[in-house]
Amino acid sequence: MVNYALVVFQDSKIRRIWHNEQWYFSVVDVIGALTDSSNPRNYWNMLKAREAEQGIELYTICVQLKLTAEDGKLRETDCTNTESLFRIVQSIPSKKAELFHTV
């Protein structure tokens, strides 16, 4: 049985899925909630590239899981568990990211 759920952070919806006995969150949704980026997917790609230049491979803490997209179809999405999500959030220069730590 697959469990899907939405969580809301400051009026932004973040998709999540129960996988391997823990919640996994859509990285792009979290980035969209924490930044003013008009394209959170592009922001995520640039963040991975910037961190890789410093020897940090963020993709290693993510898994591709199928989540429902805006068009209603299941699409593979970069997801990560709570612990790894905090590592990604630390890489985002945003005041909202500081608030995320307190949720």
N, C-alpha and C positions, 0 to 999 in steps of 0.2 A: 504494500500500500504506500502510495506517495502522498506526502503532506506538503501542500503549498500554503503560503500565507503572505499577506502584505503587512508591512509595518509602516508606520508613518513617523517621519522625522521632520519637524518644522514644515508641515504641509507637503512634503515630498514622499511619494510612495516608493518603498524599497521592497523588491521581490525577494523572497527567501524560500528555501526548500529544506525539508528534513532529509538528511543524507548521512549515512554512516553514524547514526545515533547522535547527530548534532545538527544545528541549524547552519546552513550555508546561505550567504547573502550575495546578491548581484553586485559586483564591484562597480559596474557602470552606474547603477542606480544610486549607490552611496556617493560616488563622485559627483553625480548630478545634484544630489542633495547638499553637498558640502562646497560646491564651487558655483561660480556664476557662468560657467562655460555653456555656450549654446550647443556644444557638441561634446557631451561627456565621454563618448566612445573614443573620440580623437584625443581628448585630455588623458584618458587612460593609456592609450598607445604612447603618447609623448612621455607620460610619467614612467612607464616601463622602460622606455629608451633612456631617459635621463638617469634612472636608478642603475640601469645596466652599465652605463659609463663609469659608475662608481663601484662596479663589481657586485651589485645586488640584483639578482634575477627574481623579480616579483612574480613572474609566471610560474615559478616553482612552488608557490604557496597557493596557487589557484587550481581549480578543476573546472572542466567544462560540463555543465549540467543543463538539462533542458528546462527552460522556464517559459511561461506564456508571454509572448511579445504583444505589443500594442495591436497587432493585426489578428490576435487570437490564436496564432499558431505557436507551437512549441519550437523554440530555437535554442541552440547551444549558446550558453552564456558563461563568461568567466565568473566564477563564484568562489568564495572563500569562507572559512569558518570564522567565528568571532575572534579568536586569538590572532589569526593572520590578518583579519580585517583591521585590527588596531595597528598593525605594522604598516599597512598601506595608508591608513589615515594619517599616521605620523609623517608621511611623505608629502602630504597636501598642505601647502601654505594657505591656511584659511582660518578665520576666527570661528567659523562654524565647526571646523574640525575639533577645536578645543571643546566645544559644547558636546560633541559626539562622545567624547570620553566620559561624560557624566551621565549619559543615558543608560 
